[in-house]
């Protein structure tokens, strides 16, 4: 499943919050994995609805520009 802007924003926020403590790749991977696992079901459902709406707008616009 492609990650939506919602999920990416949460992951980016995690990265920025922990950056001073992330001294190696393993620590970064652990922090991001923990953040991903902490995302609520409600959060993910909203993200899925959002990406579905954008895909539907793209299809309706025959691949062209849409307002979504």
PDB file of N, CA, C and O in Angstrom, chain B, residues numbered from 101:
ATOM      1  N   UNK B 101       0.844  -1.179   0.000  1.00  0.00           N
ATOM      2  CA  UNK B 101       0.000   0.000   0.000  1.00  0.00           C
ATOM      3  C   UNK B 101       0.890   1.243   0.000  1.00  0.00           C
ATOM      4  O   UNK B 101       1.770   1.379   0.850  1.00  0.00           O
ATOM      5  N   UNK B 102       0.661   2.141  -0.947  1.00  0.00           N
ATOM      6  CA  UNK B 102       1.462   3.366  -0.926  1.00  0.00           C
ATOM      7  C   UNK B 102       1.107   4.223   0.286  1.00  0.00           C
ATOM      8  O   UNK B 102      -0.054   4.319   0.685  1.00  0.00           O
ATOM      9  N   UNK B 103       2.109   4.826   0.845  1.00  0.00           N
ATOM     10  CA  UNK B 103       1.818   5.684   1.997  1.00  0.00           C
ATOM     11  C   UNK B 103       1.245   7.000   1.521  1.00  0.00           C
ATOM     12  O   UNK B 103       1.648   7.527   0.484  1.00  0.00           O
ATOM     13  N   UNK B 104       0.338   7.509   2.253  1.00  0.00           N
ATOM     14  CA  UNK B 104      -0.333   8.755   1.935  1.00  0.00           C
ATOM     15  C   UNK B 104       0.444   9.909   2.551  1.00  0.00           C
ATOM     16  O   UNK B 104       1.340   9.702   3.369  1.00  0.00           O
ATOM     17  N   UNK B 105       0.097  11.109   2.156  1.00  0.00           N
ATOM     18  CA  UNK B 105       0.736  12.289   2.736  1.00  0.00           C
ATOM     19  C   UNK B 105       0.573  12.323   4.253  1.00  0.00           C
ATOM     20  O   UNK B 105       1.465  12.780   4.968  1.00  0.00           O
ATOM     21  N   UNK B 106      -0.573  11.839   4.744  1.00  0.00           N
ATOM     22  CA  UNK B 106      -0.802  11.818   6.188  1.00  0.00           C
ATOM     23  C   UNK B 106       0.271  10.978   6.885  1.00  0.00           C
ATOM     24  O   UNK B 106       0.901  11.429   7.842  1.00  0.00           O
ATOM     25  N   UNK B 107       0.467   9.767   6.399  1.00  0.00           N
ATOM     26  CA  UNK B 107       1.434   8.858   7.016  1.00  0.00           C
ATOM     27  C   UNK B 107       2.857   9.393   6.847  1.00  0.00           C
ATOM     28  O   UNK B 107       3.660   9.341   7.778  1.00  0.00           O
ATOM     29  N   UNK B 108       3.158   9.900   5.666  1.00  0.00           N
ATOM     30  CA  UNK B 108       4.498  10.440   5.439  1.00  0.00           C
ATOM     31  C   UNK B 108       4.775  11.608   6.381  1.00  0.00           C
ATOM     32  O   UNK B 108       5.879  11.726   6.912  1.00  0.00           O
ATOM     33  N   UNK B 109       3.788  12.466   6.592  1.00  0.00           N
ATOM     34  CA  UNK B 109       3.960  13.591   7.512  1.00  0.00           C
ATOM     35  C   UNK B 109       4.252  13.129   8.928  1.00  0.00           C
ATOM     36  O   UNK B 109       5.091  13.709   9.617  1.00  0.00           O
ATOM     37  N   UNK B 110       3.560  12.083   9.361  1.00  0.00           N
ATOM     38  CA  UNK B 110       3.798  11.544  10.708  1.00  0.00           C
ATOM     39  C   UNK B 110       5.202  10.970  10.815  1.00  0.00           C
ATOM     40  O   UNK B 110       5.872  11.142  11.833  1.00  0.00           O
ATOM     41  N   UNK B 111       5.645  10.292   9.773  1.00  0.00           N
ATOM     42  CA  UNK B 111       6.989   9.709   9.787  1.00  0.00           C
ATOM     43  C   UNK B 111       8.050  10.820   9.783  1.00  0.00           C
ATOM     44  O   UNK B 111       9.064  10.724  10.474  1.00  0.00           O
ATOM     45  N   UNK B 112       7.803  11.852   9.011  1.00  0.00           N
ATOM     46  CA  UNK B 112       8.753  12.961   8.947  1.00  0.00           C
ATOM     47  C   UNK B 112       8.835  13.677  10.296  1.00  0.00           C
ATOM     48  O   UNK B 112       9.916  14.068  10.735  1.00  0.00           O
ATOM     49  N   UNK B 113       7.693  13.842  10.941  1.00  0.00           N
ATOM     50  CA  UNK B 113       7.676  14.469  12.260  1.00  0.00           C
ATOM     51  C   UNK B 113       8.500  13.651  13.259  1.00  0.00           C
ATOM     52  O   UNK B 113       9.240  14.206  14.072  1.00  0.00           O
ATOM     53  N   UNK B 114       8.361  12.348  13.186  1.00  0.00           N
ATOM     54  CA  UNK B 114       9.152  11.464  14.049  1.00  0.00           C
ATOM     55  C   UNK B 114      10.636  11.672  13.793  1.00  0.00           C
ATOM     56  O   UNK B 114      11.422  11.824  14.728  1.00  0.00           O
ATOM     57  N   UNK B 115      11.013  11.677  12.518  1.00  0.00           N
ATOM     58  CA  UNK B 115      12.424  11.848  12.162  1.00  0.00           C
ATOM     59  C   UNK B 115      12.966  13.154  12.735  1.00  0.00           C
ATOM     60  O   UNK B 115      14.051  13.182  13.316  1.00  0.00           O
ATOM     61  N   UNK B 116      12.206  14.230  12.567  1.00  0.00           N
ATOM     62  CA  UNK B 116      12.671  15.532  13.055  1.00  0.00           C
ATOM     63  C   UNK B 116      12.747  15.571  14.574  1.00  0.00           C
ATOM     64  O   UNK B 116      13.625  16.226  15.135  1.00  0.00           O
ATOM     65  N   UNK B 117      11.842  14.881  15.235  1.00  0.00           N
ATOM     66  CA  UNK B 117      11.832  14.872  16.691  1.00  0.00           C
ATOM     67  C   UNK B 117      13.041  14.115  17.241  1.00  0.00           C
ATOM     68  O   UNK B 117      13.606  14.504  18.263  1.00  0.00           O
ATOM     69  N   UNK B 118      13.436  13.038  16.567  1.00  0.00           N
ATOM     70  CA  UNK B 118      14.509  12.188  17.080  1.00  0.00           C
ATOM     71  C   UNK B 118      15.870  12.441  16.451  1.00  0.00           C
ATOM     72  O   UNK B 118      16.856  11.830  16.865  1.00  0.00           O
ATOM     73  N   UNK B 119      15.949  13.319  15.469  1.00  0.00           N
ATOM     74  CA  UNK B 119      17.197  13.514  14.729  1.00  0.00           C
ATOM     75  C   UNK B 119      18.442  13.643  15.605  1.00  0.00           C
ATOM     76  O   UNK B 119      19.439  12.984  15.308  1.00  0.00           O
ATOM     77  N   UNK B 120      18.446  14.453  16.668  1.00  0.00           N
ATOM     78  CA  UNK B 120      19.684  14.561  17.456  1.00  0.00           C
ATOM     79  C   UNK B 120      20.118  13.235  18.083  1.00  0.00           C
ATOM     80  O   UNK B 120      21.305  13.033  18.341  1.00  0.00           O
ATOM     81  N   UNK B 121      19.172  12.335  18.329  1.00  0.00           N
ATOM     82  CA  UNK B 121      19.487  11.064  18.974  1.00  0.00           C
ATOM     83  C   UNK B 121      19.803   9.953  17.977  1.00  0.00           C
ATOM     84  O   UNK B 121      20.293   8.893  18.365  1.00  0.00           O
ATOM     85  N   UNK B 122      19.528  10.189  16.703  1.00  0.00           N
ATOM     86  CA  UNK B 122      19.718   9.149  15.701  1.00  0.00           C
ATOM     87  C   UNK B 122      21.141   9.201  15.167  1.00  0.00           C
ATOM     88  O   UNK B 122      21.443   9.913  14.209  1.00  0.00           O
ATOM     89  N   UNK B 123      21.995   8.436  15.804  1.00  0.00           N
ATOM     90  CA  UNK B 123      23.414   8.487  15.467  1.00  0.00           C
ATOM     91  C   UNK B 123      23.817   7.458  14.424  1.00  0.00           C
ATOM     92  O   UNK B 123      24.951   7.474  13.944  1.00  0.00           O
ATOM     93  N   UNK B 124      22.892   6.552  14.062  1.00  0.00           N
ATOM     94  CA  UNK B 124      23.202   5.586  13.014  1.00  0.00           C
ATOM     95  C   UNK B 124      21.910   5.106  12.349  1.00  0.00           C
ATOM     96  O   UNK B 124      20.809   5.388  12.821  1.00  0.00           O
ATOM     97  N   UNK B 125      22.066   4.390  11.269  1.00  0.00           N
ATOM     98  CA  UNK B 125      20.930   3.931  10.482  1.00  0.00           C
ATOM     99  C   UNK B 125      20.020   3.001  11.273  1.00  0.00           C
ATOM    100  O   UNK B 125      18.799   3.065  11.129  1.00  0.00           O
ATOM    101  N   UNK B 126      20.591   2.148  12.096  1.00  0.00           N
ATOM    102  CA  UNK B 126      19.786   1.203  12.877  1.00  0.00           C
ATOM    103  C   UNK B 126      18.844   1.950  13.830  1.00  0.00           C
ATOM    104  O   UNK B 126      17.688   1.558  13.994  1.00  0.00           O
ATOM    105  N   UNK B 127      19.337   3.021  14.455  1.00  0.00           N
ATOM    106  CA  UNK B 127      18.490   3.800  15.365  1.00  0.00           C
ATOM    107  C   UNK B 127      17.380   4.513  14.595  1.00  0.00           C
ATOM    108  O   UNK B 127      16.251   4.606  15.075  1.00  0.00           O
ATOM    109  N   UNK B 128      17.700   5.016  13.403  1.00  0.00           N
ATOM    110  CA  UNK B 128      16.688   5.654  12.564  1.00  0.00           C
ATOM    111  C   UNK B 128      15.616   4.635  12.184  1.00  0.00           C
ATOM    112  O   UNK B 128      14.421   4.913  12.292  1.00  0.00           O
ATOM    113  N   UNK B 129      16.040   3.472  11.747  1.00  0.00           N
ATOM    114  CA  UNK B 129      15.095   2.429  11.358  1.00  0.00           C
ATOM    115  C   UNK B 129      14.186   2.044  12.527  1.00  0.00           C
ATOM    116  O   UNK B 129      12.981   1.867  12.347  1.00  0.00           O
ATOM    117  N   UNK B 130      14.754   1.917  13.706  1.00  0.00           N
ATOM    118  CA  UNK B 130      13.965   1.572  14.889  1.00  0.00           C
ATOM    119  C   UNK B 130      12.954   2.666  15.205  1.00  0.00           C
ATOM    120  O   UNK B 130      11.790   2.368  15.475  1.00  0.00           O
ATOM    121  N   UNK B 131      13.375   3.920  15.176  1.00  0.00           N
ATOM    122  CA  UNK B 131      12.476   5.037  15.488  1.00  0.00           C
ATOM    123  C   UNK B 131      11.326   5.117  14.493  1.00  0.00           C
ATOM    124  O   UNK B 131      10.177   5.312  14.887  1.00  0.00           O
ATOM    125  N   UNK B 132      11.627   4.967  13.203  1.00  0.00           N
ATOM    126  CA  UNK B 132      10.581   5.033  12.187  1.00  0.00           C
ATOM    127  C   UNK B 132       9.644   3.835  12.278  1.00  0.00           C
ATOM    128  O   UNK B 132       8.436   3.976  12.086  1.00  0.00           O
ATOM    129  N   UNK B 133      10.181   2.680  12.564  1.00  0.00           N
ATOM    130  CA  UNK B 133       9.351   1.486  12.729  1.00  0.00           C
ATOM    131  C   UNK B 133       8.398   1.640  13.912  1.00  0.00           C
ATOM    132  O   UNK B 133       7.225   1.279  13.823  1.00  0.00           O
ATOM    133  N   UNK B 134       8.902   2.170  15.004  1.00  0.00           N
ATOM    134  CA  UNK B 134       8.061   2.395  16.179  1.00  0.00           C
ATOM    135  C   UNK B 134       6.959   3.407  15.864  1.00  0.00           C
ATOM    136  O   UNK B 134       5.813   3.234  16.280  1.00  0.00           O
ATOM    137  N   UNK B 135       7.308   4.458  15.130  1.00  0.00           N
ATOM    138  CA  UNK B 135       6.321   5.471  14.758  1.00  0.00           C
ATOM    139  C   UNK B 135       5.244   4.856  13.872  1.00  0.00           C
ATOM    140  O   UNK B 135       4.055   5.087  14.089  1.00  0.00           O
ATOM    141  N   UNK B 136       5.654   4.076  12.878  1.00  0.00           N
ATOM    142  CA  UNK B 136       4.701   3.430  11.982  1.00  0.00           C
ATOM    143  C   UNK B 136       3.748   2.536  12.780  1.00  0.00           C
ATOM    144  O   UNK B 136       2.538   2.549  12.550  1.00  0.00           O
ATOM    145  N   UNK B 137       4.291   1.773  13.702  1.00  0.00           N
ATOM    146  CA  UNK B 137       3.467   0.862  14.505  1.00  0.00           C
ATOM    147  C   UNK B 137       2.530   1.610  15.451  1.00  0.00           C
ATOM    148  O   UNK B 137       1.501   1.066  15.851  1.00  0.00           O
ATOM    149  N   UNK B 138       2.865   2.830  15.810  1.00  0.00           N
ATOM    150  CA  UNK B 138       2.042   3.620  16.727  1.00  0.00           C
ATOM    151  C   UNK B 138       0.898   4.361  16.030  1.00  0.00           C
ATOM    152  O   UNK B 138       0.021   4.905  16.701  1.00  0.00           O
ATOM    153  N   UNK B 139       0.895   4.388  14.695  1.00  0.00           N
ATOM    154  CA  UNK B 139      -0.182   5.071  13.983  1.00  0.00           C
ATOM    155  C   UNK B 139      -1.483   4.317  14.247  1.00  0.00           C
ATOM    156  O   UNK B 139      -1.546   3.096  14.109  1.00  0.00           O
ATOM    157  N   UNK B 140      -2.501   5.053  14.622  1.00  0.00           N
ATOM    158  CA  UNK B 140      -3.783   4.429  14.982  1.00  0.00           C
ATOM    159  C   UNK B 140      -4.524   3.921  13.746  1.00  0.00           C
ATOM    160  O   UNK B 140      -4.258   4.348  12.623  1.00  0.00           O
ATOM    161  N   UNK B 141      -5.452   3.007  13.979  1.00  0.00           N
ATOM    162  CA  UNK B 141      -6.288   2.492  12.908  1.00  0.00           C
ATOM    163  C   UNK B 141      -7.098   3.632  12.278  1.00  0.00           C
ATOM    164  O   UNK B 141      -7.253   3.687  11.058  1.00  0.00           O
ATOM    165  N   UNK B 142      -7.605   4.526  13.105  1.00  0.00           N
ATOM    166  CA  UNK B 142      -8.374   5.663  12.602  1.00  0.00           C
ATOM    167  C   UNK B 142      -7.509   6.543  11.693  1.00  0.00           C
ATOM    168  O   UNK B 142      -7.962   6.987  10.638  1.00  0.00           O
ATOM    169  N   UNK B 143      -6.285   6.788  12.101  1.00  0.00           N
ATOM    170  CA  UNK B 143      -5.349   7.586  11.312  1.00  0.00           C
ATOM    171  C   UNK B 143      -5.142   6.940   9.940  1.00  0.00           C
ATOM    172  O   UNK B 143      -5.195   7.619   8.914  1.00  0.00           O
ATOM    173  N   UNK B 144      -4.906   5.628   9.929  1.00  0.00           N
ATOM    174  CA  UNK B 144      -4.651   4.928   8.675  1.00  0.00           C
ATOM    175  C   UNK B 144      -5.901   4.894   7.786  1.00  0.00           C
ATOM    176  O   UNK B 144      -5.799   4.992   6.563  1.00  0.00           O
ATOM    177  N   UNK B 145      -7.070   4.755   8.402  1.00  0.00           N
ATOM    178  CA  UNK B 145      -8.301   4.768   7.608  1.00  0.00           C
ATOM    179  C   UNK B 145      -8.497   6.113   6.924  1.00  0.00           C
ATOM    180  O   UNK B 145      -8.915   6.162   5.767  1.00  0.00           O
ATOM    181  N   UNK B 146      -8.203   7.196   7.618  1.00  0.00           N
ATOM    182  CA  UNK B 146      -8.292   8.528   7.009  1.00  0.00           C
ATOM    183  C   UNK B 146      -7.297   8.663   5.862  1.00  0.00           C
ATOM    184  O   UNK B 146      -7.609   9.248   4.825  1.00  0.00           O
ATOM    185  N   UNK B 147      -6.105   8.121   6.054  1.00  0.00           N
ATOM    186  CA  UNK B 147      -5.080   8.177   5.009  1.00  0.00           C
ATOM    187  C   UNK B 147      -5.531   7.395   3.780  1.00  0.00           C
ATOM    188  O   UNK B 147      -5.333   7.846   2.653  1.00  0.00           O
ATOM    189  N   UNK B 148      -6.131   6.237   3.986  1.00  0.00           N
ATOM    190  CA  UNK B 148      -6.601   5.409   2.874  1.00  0.00           C
ATOM    191  C   UNK B 148      -7.727   6.116   2.123  1.00  0.00           C
ATOM    192  O   UNK B 148      -7.748   6.108   0.892  1.00  0.00           O
ATOM    193  N   UNK B 149      -8.644   6.714   2.837  1.00  0.00           N
ATOM    194  CA  UNK B 149      -9.742   7.458   2.196  1.00  0.00           C
ATOM    195  C   UNK B 149      -9.179   8.618   1.375  1.00  0.00           C
ATOM    196  O   UNK B 149      -9.629   8.875   0.258  1.00  0.00           O
ATOM    197  N   UNK B 150      -8.203   9.306   1.930  1.00  0.00           N
ATOM    198  CA  UNK B 150      -7.603  10.447   1.235  1.00  0.00           C
ATOM    199  C   UNK B 150      -6.944  10.019  -0.070  1.00  0.00           C
ATOM    200  O   UNK B 150      -7.145  10.656  -1.104  1.00  0.00           O
ATOM    201  N   UNK B 151      -6.167   8.956  -0.031  1.00  0.00           N
ATOM    202  CA  UNK B 151      -5.476   8.525  -1.254  1.00  0.00           C
ATOM    203  C   UNK B 151      -6.476   7.959  -2.257  1.00  0.00           C
ATOM    204  O   UNK B 151      -6.316   8.146  -3.463  1.00  0.00           O
ATOM    205  N   UNK B 152      -7.502   7.271  -1.771  1.00  0.00           N
ATOM    206  CA  UNK B 152      -8.546   6.754  -2.669  1.00  0.00           C
ATOM    207  C   UNK B 152      -9.229   7.918  -3.399  1.00  0.00           C
ATOM    208  O   UNK B 152      -9.476   7.843  -4.603  1.00  0.00           O
ATOM    209  N   UNK B 153      -9.527   8.981  -2.670  1.00  0.00           N
ATOM    210  CA  UNK B 153     -10.164  10.153  -3.294  1.00  0.00           C
ATOM    211  C   UNK B 153      -9.270  10.768  -4.363  1.00  0.00           C
ATOM    212  O   UNK B 153      -9.752  11.160  -5.425  1.00  0.00           O
ATOM    213  N   UNK B 154      -7.981  10.855  -4.090  1.00  0.00           N
ATOM    214  CA  UNK B 154      -7.058  11.418  -5.088  1.00  0.00           C
ATOM    215  C   UNK B 154      -6.972  10.523  -6.322  1.00  0.00           C
ATOM    216  O   UNK B 154      -6.948  11.021  -7.447  1.00  0.00           O
ATOM    217  N   UNK B 155      -6.927   9.196  -6.118  1.00  0.00           N
ATOM    218  CA  UNK B 155      -6.893   8.274  -7.258  1.00  0.00           C
ATOM    219  C   UNK B 155      -8.171   8.397  -8.088  1.00  0.00           C
ATOM    220  O   UNK B 155      -8.114   8.399  -9.318  1.00  0.00           O
ATOM    221  N   UNK B 156      -9.322   8.500  -7.423  1.00  0.00           N
ATOM    222  CA  UNK B 156     -10.583   8.640  -8.139  1.00  0.00           C
ATOM    223  C   UNK B 156     -10.617   9.941  -8.932  1.00  0.00           C
ATOM    224  O   UNK B 156     -11.138   9.971 -10.047  1.00  0.00           O
ATOM    225  N   UNK B 157     -10.072  11.007  -8.375  1.00  0.00           N
ATOM    226  CA  UNK B 157     -10.010  12.292  -9.091  1.00  0.00           C
ATOM    227  C   UNK B 157      -9.119  12.183 -10.315  1.00  0.00           C
ATOM    228  O   UNK B 157      -9.418  12.749 -11.367  1.00  0.00           O
ATOM    229  N   UNK B 158      -8.039  11.464 -10.172  1.00  0.00           N
ATOM    230  CA  UNK B 158      -7.109  11.270 -11.293  1.00  0.00           C
ATOM    231  C   UNK B 158      -7.781  10.475 -12.407  1.00  0.00           C
ATOM    232  O   UNK B 158      -7.648  10.817 -13.582  1.00  0.00           O
ATOM    233  N   UNK B 159      -8.501   9.418 -12.043  1.00  0.00           N
ATOM    234  CA  UNK B 159      -9.212   8.616 -13.037  1.00  0.00           C
ATOM    235  C   UNK B 159     -10.289   9.459 -13.711  1.00  0.00           C
ATOM    236  O   UNK B 159     -10.432   9.417 -14.933  1.00  0.00           O
ATOM    237  N   UNK B 160     -11.048  10.225 -12.926  1.00  0.00           N
ATOM    238  CA  UNK B 160     -12.109  11.074 -13.500  1.00  0.00           C
ATOM    239  C   UNK B 160     -11.536  12.112 -14.450  1.00  0.00           C
ATOM    240  O   UNK B 160     -12.196  12.501 -15.414  1.00  0.00           O
ATOM    241  N   UNK B 161     -10.324  12.561 -14.192  1.00  0.00           N
ATOM    242  CA  UNK B 161      -9.691  13.549 -15.057  1.00  0.00           C
ATOM    243  C   UNK B 161      -8.889  12.887 -16.188  1.00  0.00           C
ATOM    244  O   UNK B 161      -8.113  13.547 -16.879  1.00  0.00           O
ATOM    245  N   UNK B 162      -9.087  11.588 -16.362  1.00  0.00           N
ATOM    246  CA  UNK B 162      -8.380  10.822 -17.395  1.00  0.00           C
ATOM    247  C   UNK B 162      -6.869  11.010 -17.293  1.00  0.00           C
ATOM    248  O   UNK B 162      -6.165  11.106 -18.298  1.00  0.00           O
ATOM    249  N   UNK B 163      -6.393  11.058 -16.054  1.00  0.00           N
ATOM    250  CA  UNK B 163      -4.958  11.189 -15.821  1.00  0.00           C
ATOM    251  C   UNK B 163      -4.453  12.617 -15.826  1.00  0.00           C
ATOM    252  O   UNK B 163      -3.278  12.869 -15.561  1.00  0.00           O
ATOM    253  N   UNK B 164      -5.332  13.541 -16.124  1.00  0.00           N
ATOM    254  CA  UNK B 164      -4.944  14.947 -16.169  1.00  0.00           C
ATOM    255  C   UNK B 164      -4.974  15.593 -14.784  1.00  0.00           C
ATOM    256  O   UNK B 164      -5.070  14.910 -13.765  1.00  0.00           O
ATOM    257  N   UNK B 165      -4.893  16.898 -14.773  1.00  0.00           N
ATOM    258  CA  UNK B 165      -4.878  17.665 -13.529  1.00  0.00           C
ATOM    259  C   UNK B 165      -6.231  17.587 -12.823  1.00  0.00           C
ATOM    260  O   UNK B 165      -7.284  17.621 -13.461  1.00  0.00           O
ATOM    261  N   UNK B 166      -6.181  17.483 -11.513  1.00  0.00           N
ATOM    262  CA  UNK B 166      -7.415  17.529 -10.725  1.00  0.00           C
ATOM    263  C   UNK B 166      -7.188  18.460  -9.545  1.00  0.00           C
ATOM    264  O   UNK B 166      -6.053  18.827  -9.243  1.00  0.00           O
ATOM    265  N   UNK B 167      -8.261  18.835  -8.886  1.00  0.00           N
ATOM    266  CA  UNK B 167      -8.149  19.743  -7.740  1.00  0.00           C
ATOM    267  C   UNK B 167      -7.792  19.012  -6.458  1.00  0.00           C
ATOM    268  O   UNK B 167      -7.538  19.666  -5.447  1.00  0.00           O
ATOM    269  N   UNK B 168      -7.761  17.713  -6.456  1.00  0.00           N
ATOM    270  CA  UNK B 168      -7.460  16.928  -5.245  1.00  0.00           C
ATOM    271  C   UNK B 168      -5.988  16.891  -4.988  1.00  0.00           C
ATOM    272  O   UNK B 168      -5.546  16.279  -4.016  1.00  0.00           O
TER     273      UNK B 168
END
